[in-house]
Every structure is written in C-alpha cells, then in structure tokens.
C-alpha cells in the first residue's frame, strides 16, 4: 500500500483508490518506534538498526544518571 491509498476487498475482488493521496508523502515516526516489526525495512532502512540509533542519540542528547536502561519490546502493543 502507498500512503493515502485505500484498498477495498469485497466479493468483486481487490480495488485500490488513490483519490485521497497527497502529492507530498510523509512518514510517521510511530511506524519505526511501535508499529513495524524489528526485522522490517522502511525506505531500505532497517527498523531494528534505526531503533538502536534512536536510543543511542537519545542517550547522547539527554543523558541521565541511571544504573540500567531497559527496552520494553512491543510496548506499543
């Protein structure tokens, strides 16, 4: 599916409607953080690696004093 695409499945088959699509496409950050599977690639970028990099950047830009940092898999679910 493309951004803005509506796919309808009914007894007559599968139909695509792009009438709501916008000329400018944008990504939602939640796709990388919550929705996509870790083994997915979005725009040829590994979701797993992008999550690691996001955590690294967060730690560098907003350091805190802590004994441990724990990721919570599937926290978006």
N, C-alpha and C positions, 0 to 999 in steps of 0.2 A: 504494500500500500504506500501511496505517496501522501505527504502532508496535505490535508484538506480533501482527500479522496473519501468518498462514501462508497462502500461495497455492499451491495444487496444480494442476498442469496434467497431465492424462492423456488417455487415449483417450475418456473420457466428457466432457471439457471442462475448464473452469476453475472451481475451487472455492475459496472463501475460508473460513478458520476463524479466528475471533476468540476462541476459548476460552482462549488463553494471554495475551490482552491484559490489561494492568493498568489500573485506573481513573485512576491518575496517570501522565501521559506525561512523558518527559524526553528531552532531546536529547543526542546525543553530540558533543563538540567536534570529534572527528576528521571528522565529516561536513563541517564548514566548512573545516577545515585540509587534509585529504587526499583525501577521497572524492568530494566534489561537483565538478562541472565549474565552471570560473570563471564561465561565463555562467548558472549556475543561481541560482534564488531559493529560499530556505528560509524559511518563515513570512513571505513577502513582503519578505525582506531579501536584497540582492544578495550572493552569495558573494564576488565579486570585491571589492566595497567593504568587506565585513567583514574580508577578509584584509588590505587596506590599513590599515584602522583598527586591527586587532590588531598589525600591525607598528609603527604609529605609537605605540600605547600601550606596547608593549614597549620601544621606543627611549626613551620619556619616563620610564618607571618603572625601567629597568635600563640606564642609559647606559654605554657603553664607549668607550674611545679606539680608533678604527679609521680606516683610510683609505677603506674601502669596505665596504658591506654588499650581498651578492648573494643574491637569492631563487633558489631551485632549483625550477623548475617540475616538477610531477609527482614530487616527491621521495618521496611516499608510495607510488608505484608501484615 
